[in-house]
Amino acid sequence: MKYFAYGSNMSLARLRERAPGAQRLGSYALRGHVLCFHKVGTDGSGKCDAFFTKDANDLVLGALFELDASEKIHLDQVEGLGLGYEQKEVLLEDEIGRQVKASIYYATDIDASLKPYSWYKKHVLLGAIESALPDAYIERISLIESVQDPDGKRDKQQRAIHDSFSKGPYSK
């Protein structure tokens, strides 16, 4: 199945912890949506949302992945499907206008006052870079204000995902 990641799951290291067989198919745009960090995370921080605006000039950029259906079930659990995120099918387009249908998670529990933890923002930024998103889009993500996670152990574990990935079996 096809899955469009626009937040922390753009990072292959992050996504492969959740769906080890995930294969990146390329970079795509989702029109009529904007990227927000207002989804209420179970840890109390802001997570990404592709917020529907109806304006065709708005777009969220991200990575399209092919996932095995058996792995999608685990991803649904980790993402909290039904507990702050729901799923919908959307129409994406690549840089030359080819369209493809894919599944996304979108936030149902939002709070605009939340900020992402710095480690979460790092996942999003590294994923955007890995996905070869435009520099201006990456710059916009880098300007999002983040906060330090008060749970130092979680912070260290999340940052280590990229270190272990670069040394692990998926680094090729």
N, C-alpha and C positions, 0 to 999 in steps of 0.2 A: 504494500500500500504506500501511497505517497503522503508525506508529512512535510509541512512548511514550518520551519523554525525561524523565529525572528528575535528571540531573546537568548537566554543562556544556552539553549540547546543548539544554537548555531555552532558552538564550540564542539568540535568532534570529540575531544577528550571528555567533555561533560556528557554529551549524548551517548557515547559508547559505554559509559558506565551504566546507562539505563537501557540501552538497546545496542548490544555489542556488534550486531550485524549491519548497523546503519551504513548506508552508502550515499554520499553526497552526489546529487545529480546536477547541481549548478545553482546560480543565484537568480532570484526571481523577485518580482514586485507584486504587492497586493494593493490594489487601488481602493480608494474610498475609506482608508483606515490611516491612523497615525500611531506611532509608537509612544506608549506611555509606560511609566514605571509606577503605576498606581494599584496594581493588583495586591490585595492583602495576602502576604505570605504567612505561612504557619509559624514562621519565626518572628513575625511582627514587622518585617521590612517590606519595602515595595518591590514587586516583581513585574516583569514585562507583560504588556497587553497590547494587542493589535485592536485599538479602539475604533469602532465603526463610526464614520463621520458622514457618510453619504456623498461627500465631495470627491469627485473623480480625480481632482488635482492632488489630493492627499494620497500618500503611499507609504507603505511599510516595506522595507527591503529585508531579504533574508535568504535562507538556504533551503532548497528542496532536497528531501532525503527519501530514499526507498527504505521501508521498514518491513520486516517480516511480521505478519499478523500476531504471531505468538509473542513477539517482543513488544508490540504495541500495547498489549494488555498490561505489561509491567510499567510501561511509560505512563499509561492512564493512571495507574495507582500512584506513582511517584509525583506526577503533576497534580494530583488531587482532582481528577475528573469528577464532577458532581459536588465538589467541596470548594468552590471558588473559581474553578475553571469549567467551562463547558466546551463542547467540540462542535465545529461546523465545517462544511465543505465550502471551499472558496475557489475562485478562478484566479490563477496567477498568470503573469506574463514575463517572458525573458526579455533580454535587451533588444531583440529584433522583433518583438511582438507576438511570438508564438505563445499560445495559451495552453495551460494544463490545469486540471482540477487536483486539489489536494485538501487534506484535513489540517485544521489548525485548532489550537486551544485559544479560547478568549475568556477574559475575566468577567465574572459575575459578582464578585465581592471586591469593590474598589474603594480606595480612600486616597484622594489627591494629596493629602498632607504627608504621605509616607515617602521615604527615600530608600533607595536600594543600599544594601551593604556593599562595601568597596570590593569584596571578593566576588559578589554577584555581578557587579558592573564589569569586573575584569573578564568574567566568562563571556559576557555579551560583547565586549570590545574585541577580545581575541577571536571570537566566532565571526564577527563582522570582518576582521582582517583576513581570517582563513577563507572566508566566502568571497573575498575580493570585492567587497562593497565599495562604492565610491568614497574617496577621501572626505568629501564634504559630509556625507552621512555618518562616517566614523567619527568625524570631528564633533558632530552634534551629540552623538552618544557620549563622547569623552567629556562634554560640558555638563552632563547631568550630575547634579550634586549627589554625592554618596556619603554614607556615614560608616564609622568603624563598627563592626560587629562586637557587642559586649561579650560574646562567647568566643574566647580566644582559641579554644580547641577546634570549634567548627570553622573559624576563620582559617586556621592553619591547614585543616583537612581539605577545605575547598581550594585553597591556593595550591596545594600539593597535587591536585588532580592533573594539572598541566605539566608538572615536573615528572610525574610517573608516566604520563602518556608519552612524553617525548623520549622516554627510555624503554617503553614497553613494546608489546607486539604490534601495536597499531601505528607506530611511529614512521613506518615506511610510506 
